[in-house]
């Protein structure tokens, strides 16, 4: 029986790497695409810049030609910025959207022709609980993940006639290098009464005490290998309960609670 061929973006570190490893252990043929060189046993590295459409097309073509197709795409490449909306440079906000959202768009467009021709495929887009609960002083990160959710929901209806499924996965706080690599700006902290630095500090503490990257990767791999699932999946029971509560509570109340946690 043919093993599933998987392409994971952002697979050189963090949950992308752990997802790739979990899929490799499950017997899949795994390729990881990232800008930096990577050597992971059992996984083939492809140099990839998800913000470059030509690079995305080339990566998908390389895998499809070598393996005869692509069964699963996992869009895990991403990064985060933090700071007040008022003081965030538009070039930084655009870069946030370019990598997190349009990187997902580039890769999805690149693999769809191969999946459509095969009459099957699964696209897993890594979102965040921040999509459901936008976090103050991480506005653009939250917006990029909310865009991924909306994109995935619409995409799933467009491609289901071709036997292709799409799912957005919402992790909560995960302990990875993502925390240290966040592009932080405390500009305007004095004007905002220190709330910018307090908010980001709380978020980083939550991340450092969050789910392990290995556990998250195993859960994402499990979702990727499912034939069917809901269009949005949340990792971890506590976050599933939180998202359910968020749908049941009035939006003004849910947003007030998030504000009390991260904007006080």
Secondary structure as UniProt FT lines:
FT   STRAND          5..9
FT   TURN            10..12
FT   HELIX           14..25
FT   TURN            26..27
FT   STRAND          29..34
FT   TURN            41..42
FT   STRAND          43..47
FT   TURN            50..51
FT   HELIX           53..67
FT   STRAND          72..75
FT   STRAND          81..82
FT   HELIX           85..87
FT   HELIX           90..97
FT   HELIX           98..102
FT   HELIX           103..118
FT   STRAND          121..126
FT   HELIX           129..132
FT   TURN            136..137
FT   HELIX           139..159
FT   HELIX           160..162
FT   STRAND          164..170
FT   STRAND          174..175
FT   HELIX           178..181
FT   STRAND          183..184
FT   TURN            187..194
FT   HELIX           195..208
FT   STRAND          211..212
FT   HELIX           213..225
FT   STRAND          232..234
FT   HELIX           237..248
FT   HELIX           251..262
//
